[in-house]
Amino acid sequence: MLIPPPLSLYIHIPWCVRKCPYCDFNSHQQPENIPVDEYIAALVADLEQDLPLVWGRTVHSVFFGGGTPSLFPPGAIGEILSACAARLRFAPGAEVTMECNPGTAEHGRFEGYLAAGVNRISFGIQSFDDHCLQRLGRIHDSTEAERAVKLAQDAGLDNLNLDLMYALPGQSLAMALHDVERAIALQSAHLSHYQLTLEPNTVFAARPPQGIPDEDASWDMQERCIDAMAGAGYAQYEISAYARPDRQCAHNLNYWRFGDYLGIGAGAHGKISSGATGEILRRWKLKNPRDYLAQARGPGRIGGDDPIAVNNRAFDYMLNALRLVEGFSLSDFESRTGLPRATIGKELQHATLRGWLEADGDQVRPTELGRRFANDVMQLFLRD
């Protein structure tokens, strides 16, 4: 039986000061004047179209992603949250995260974001090396990065994440470790540490930068940085996520546990399960901000949806669950996909024999080898 899982809300702000050459997210260089009021109205219209899918359900986390949400002033973020809270039931103390580019952080704004309802900030630091930041096309330097983090902490925001990338052009092992050490010194509650990849349809994919470390060097960076973070009290709980005790990102955990989420904003995606019909929908919104805003003014749909075919549910589930160090429970697999555990029996047996997965009663976990070859493990569950 398909049981609807916890529900989250994702809100996409599509504009950036400048698009980075490695970025494949739906982000667009900001116009001279961002249409803040019109976009808020579009978000509300978007949400109201999705509401019938989630009547009576509670939202456990909210995430403002982008783009660069910190381009919106605190008042606008507060207006969006108020409009959402008027239409949805928020859980008491719900985690509300906002992504922030250190280059757009201004003195006094963090107090405003906290007053608006944001209680977690995710900083796109990427590196504390100015030369690496220049190669990545970032608009901030290392001094601005540290200053932004300290401003947020001084404002009373203690639940912070710092994004770091490794295997950067021209980066050595010592440089990668130095980035992690500087992040640890800032005493952030959470660190995201992920490898630079050349994603399709990006500037870096078309014109790869020179000096990207090879696979062995990248693996050494990952292992040594994991050791440094573990020594400082950051436990790995997902392939790229590390947290101090009780500071895991609730919103991302809901994704990785195959939870449900509404997605509003240009290019946003959602996933909604129906206990009544047994369907699981992937819902999408128009990507281009101009098209999104134009459609939101009229009576038509702002996006569309596609049901997840029953024979694809196991793969969709594993794409998320196998990223977690804790893995997943077979009973959770059954309740969130509506499939019996026997559906994946052969794949589990094969992965266990390869040393990629280990089972302990109801719980299935990826081994260290399995985490290293996560894509290969996930591919086992892909059906024709």
C-alpha positions in Angstrom: 0.0 0.0 0.0 1.3 3.5 -0.9 1.4 5.7 2.2 2.1 9.4 1.5 5.4 10.4 3.2 6.3 13.7 4.9 5.8 16.8 2.7 8.3 19.7 2.0 8.1 22.9 0.0 10.7 24.1 -2.5 10.7 27.7 -3.7 12.8 28.6 -6.7 14.3 32.1 -7.2 15.8 31.9 -10.7 18.0 35.0 -10.9 21.8 35.3 -10.3 24.2 38.3 -10.5 26.1 36.2 -13.0 25.8 32.5 -14.1 28.8 30.4 -13.1 30.5 28.3 -15.9 30.0 25.0 -14.1 26.3 25.6 -13.2 23.5 23.5 -14.8 20.7 24.7 -12.5 17.8 26.8 -13.9 19.4 30.2 -13.2 19.4 33.4 -15.3 21.4 36.6 -15.1 19.3 39.1 -13.3 17.6 41.9 -15.3 18.3 45.5 -14.5 15.2 45.4 -12.2 14.1 42.0 -10.8 10.3 41.9 -10.9 10.0 40.9 -7.2 6.3 41.8 -6.7 5.2 40.1 -9.9 7.2 37.0 -9.1 5.7 36.8 -5.6 2.2 36.9 -7.2 3.3 34.2 -9.6 4.5 32.0 -6.8 1.2 32.3 -5.0 -0.7 31.5 -8.2 1.6 28.5 -8.7 1.0 27.2 -5.2 -2.7 27.6 -5.5 -2.7 25.3 -8.5 -0.9 22.6 -6.5 -2.9 22.9 -3.3 -5.6 20.3 -4.3 -2.8 17.6 -4.4 -1.9 18.1 -0.7 -5.1 19.1 1.2 -4.7 18.5 4.9 -1.0 17.6 4.8 1.6 19.3 6.9 4.8 20.9 5.5 7.8 19.9 7.5 10.5 22.0 5.8 10.9 24.9 3.3 13.8 25.5 1.0 14.5 28.7 -1.0 16.9 27.7 -3.8 18.2 29.2 -7.0 19.6 31.1 -8.6 20.4 33.4 -5.7 17.4 33.8 -3.3 19.4 36.4 -1.3 18.9 38.8 -4.2 15.4 39.1 -2.8 15.2 41.5 0.3 14.0 40.1 3.6 10.5 41.7 3.2 9.9 39.8 0.0 11.0 36.5 1.6 8.7 37.2 4.5 5.8 38.0 2.2 6.4 34.6 0.3 6.5 32.7 3.6 3.4 34.4 4.9 1.5 33.6 1.7 2.5 30.0 1.9 1.7 29.7 5.6 -1.8 31.1 4.9 -2.4 28.3 2.4 -0.5 25.4 4.0 -0.1 24.0 7.4 3.5 24.4 8.6 4.8 22.1 11.3 5.9 23.9 14.5 9.6 24.8 14.2 9.8 23.8 10.6 13.2 24.1 9.1 13.3 27.1 6.6 16.5 27.2 4.5 17.6 30.0 2.2 20.6 29.7 -0.2 22.9 32.7 -0.1 25.7 33.9 -2.3 28.3 35.6 -0.1 28.7 38.2 -2.8 25.1 39.3 -2.2 25.1 39.4 1.6 24.6 42.9 3.0 25.1 44.1 6.6 21.8 44.0 8.4 20.0 41.7 6.0 20.4 38.6 8.0 18.5 40.0 11.0 15.7 40.7 8.5 15.8 37.2 7.0 15.6 35.7 10.5 12.7 37.9 11.4 11.0 36.9 8.1 11.1 33.2 9.2 14.3 31.9 7.7 16.2 29.8 10.4 18.8 28.1 8.2 21.3 29.6 5.7 23.2 27.7 3.0 26.2 29.6 1.8 27.6 28.9 -1.7 31.3 29.3 -0.6 32.8 26.7 -3.0 36.4 27.6 -2.0 38.4 29.9 0.3 41.1 30.2 -2.4 40.7 33.4 -4.4 42.4 32.0 -7.5 40.0 29.0 -7.4 37.1 31.3 -7.0 38.1 33.3 -10.0 38.4 30.1 -12.1 34.9 29.1 -11.0 33.5 32.5 -12.0 32.3 33.3 -8.5 31.5 37.0 -7.7 32.9 36.8 -4.1 36.4 36.4 -2.6 37.5 34.5 0.5 37.3 37.6 2.7 33.7 38.3 1.7 32.8 34.6 2.3 34.1 34.6 5.9 32.5 38.0 6.6 29.1 36.8 5.3 29.2 33.7 7.6 30.1 35.8 10.6 27.4 38.4 9.9 24.8 35.6 9.8 26.1 34.2 13.1 26.1 37.6 14.7 22.5 38.0 13.6 21.5 34.9 15.6 21.5 32.3 12.8 23.4 29.3 14.1 22.1 26.7 11.7 24.4 27.3 8.7 25.6 25.1 5.8 28.8 25.9 3.8 29.0 24.5 0.3 32.5 23.5 -0.7 33.8 22.0 -4.0 36.9 19.9 -4.6 38.9 18.7 -7.6 38.9 22.3 -8.9 41.1 23.4 -11.8 44.7 23.8 -10.4 43.7 22.6 -7.0 46.2 20.4 -5.0 45.4 18.1 -2.0 46.8 20.7 0.4 44.6 23.4 -1.1 41.5 21.2 -0.8 42.3 20.4 2.8 42.9 24.1 3.5 39.4 24.9 2.3 37.9 22.3 4.7 40.0 23.6 7.6 38.9 27.2 7.0 35.2 26.0 6.9 35.7 24.1 10.1 37.2 27.1 11.8 34.0 29.0 11.1 32.1 26.4 13.2 29.3 25.9 10.7 26.7 23.3 11.7 26.8 21.6 8.3 29.2 21.2 5.4 28.4 20.1 1.9 31.5 18.8 0.1 31.2 17.7 -3.5 33.3 17.1 -6.5 33.3 19.5 -9.5 31.7 17.8 -12.4 31.4 19.0 -16.0 27.7 18.9 -16.5 26.2 19.0 -20.0 25.1 22.3 -21.4 27.5 24.3 -19.3 30.4 26.5 -20.3 32.8 24.1 -18.6 31.4 21.2 -20.5 31.9 23.0 -23.8 35.4 24.4 -22.9 36.8 22.3 -20.0 39.3 24.2 -17.9 42.9 23.0 -17.7 44.3 21.5 -14.5 41.3 19.4 -13.3 42.7 16.7 -10.9 42.4 13.2 -12.2 40.3 10.5 -10.6 42.9 9.2 -8.2 43.8 12.7 -7.0 40.2 13.5 -6.6 39.6 10.4 -4.5 42.6 11.3 -2.3 41.1 14.7 -1.8 37.7 13.3 -0.8 39.1 10.7 1.6 41.5 13.2 3.4 38.8 15.9 3.6 36.3 13.3 5.1 38.9 12.4 7.7 39.4 16.1 8.6 35.7 16.7 8.9 35.2 13.6 11.0 38.0 14.7 13.3 36.2 18.0 13.8 32.9 16.3 14.7 31.2 16.3 11.3 29.6 12.9 10.6 28.9 11.9 7.0 25.3 11.0 6.5 25.0 11.3 2.7 27.5 11.1 -0.2 28.2 14.9 -0.1 26.7 15.9 3.3 28.4 16.2 6.7 26.8 17.5 9.9 27.4 18.1 13.6 25.1 16.0 15.8 21.4 16.7 15.1 22.2 19.2 12.4 21.4 17.2 9.3 19.4 19.1 6.7 15.8 18.0 7.2 14.7 19.2 3.8 17.4 17.2 1.9 16.8 14.2 4.1 13.2 14.2 2.9 14.4 14.2 -0.7 16.8 11.3 -0.1 14.1 9.3 1.8 11.8 9.6 -1.2 9.6 12.1 0.6 7.1 14.3 -1.1 7.6 18.0 -2.0 5.8 20.8 -3.7 8.0 22.8 -6.1 7.0 26.3 -7.0 8.8 28.9 -9.1 10.4 28.9 -12.6 11.8 25.5 -13.3 10.8 24.0 -10.0 10.0 20.3 -9.7 7.8 18.5 -7.2 6.9 14.9 -6.3 3.5 14.1 -4.8 2.2 10.7 -3.7 -1.5 9.9 -3.5 -2.7 7.3 -1.0 -6.2 7.4 -2.6 -5.1 6.6 -6.2 -1.7 5.0 -5.6 -0.1 7.4 -8.1 3.2 9.2 -7.7 3.5 12.4 -9.7 6.5 14.3 -10.9 5.3 17.9 -11.3 7.3 20.5 -13.3 7.0 24.2 -13.9 8.0 26.4 -16.9 11.7 27.1 -16.8 12.2 30.5 -18.4 11.2 33.3 -15.9 9.5 35.3 -18.7 7.4 32.4 -19.8 6.6 31.5 -16.2 5.5 35.0 -15.3 3.4 35.3 -18.5 1.6 32.0 -17.8 1.0 32.9 -14.2 -1.0 35.9 -15.3 -3.6 33.7 -17.1 -5.9 30.9 -16.1 -3.9 28.1 -17.6 -1.5 25.6 -16.0 2.0 26.9 -15.1 3.5 23.5 -15.8 2.6 19.9 -16.0 3.0 16.5 -14.4 4.1 13.0 -15.3 3.2 9.9 -13.3 6.2 7.8 -12.2 5.6 4.4 -14.0 5.3 1.5 -11.6 8.3 -0.2 -13.1 10.4 2.9 -12.6 9.6 3.4 -8.9 12.3 1.2 -7.6 15.0 3.1 -9.6 13.6 6.5 -8.5 13.6 5.4 -4.9 17.2 4.0 -5.1 18.5 7.2 -6.8 17.8 8.9 -3.5 18.0 6.3 -0.7 21.4 4.9 -1.8 23.0 8.3 -1.3 22.5 7.9 2.4 25.0 6.3 4.7 22.1 4.8 6.7 20.6 3.3 3.5 16.9 2.4 3.8 14.5 0.0 5.3 12.6 -2.5 3.2 9.4 -1.6 5.0 10.0 2.1 4.0 10.6 1.0 0.4 7.3 -0.8 0.4 5.2 2.0 2.0 6.8 4.8 -0.2 6.7 3.0 -3.6 3.7 0.8 -3.1 5.8 -2.2 -4.3 6.5 -5.5 -2.4 10.2 -6.0 -1.4 10.3 -9.0 -3.6 10.3 -6.6 -6.5 14.0 -5.8 -5.8 15.1 -9.2 -4.5 17.4 -10.1 -7.3 19.0 -6.7 -7.5 19.7 -6.7 -3.7 21.2 -10.1 -3.9 23.5 -9.1 -6.8 24.6 -5.9 -5.0 25.3 -7.8 -1.8 27.4 -10.4 -3.6 29.4 -7.6 -5.2 30.1 -6.1 -1.7 28.1 -2.9 -2.5 25.3 -3.4 -0.1 24.9 -5.1 3.3 21.6 -6.1 5.0 20.8 -6.2 8.7 17.2 -7.4 9.2 15.0 -4.9 7.6 17.8 -2.3 7.0 19.9 -2.2 3.8 23.0 0.0 3.7 25.6 0.8 1.1 29.1 -0.3 2.0 32.1 2.0 1.7 32.7 0.3 -1.7 29.1 0.8 -2.6 29.2 4.5 -1.8 32.3 4.8 -4.0 30.5 3.1 -6.9 27.0 4.5 -6.1 26.1 5.1 -9.8 26.8 1.4 -10.6 24.7 0.3 -7.6 21.8 2.5 -8.7 21.9 1.3 -12.3 21.1 -2.2 -11.1 17.5 -1.1 -10.4 17.0 0.6 -13.7 14.3 -1.3 -15.7 13.8 -1.4 -19.4 
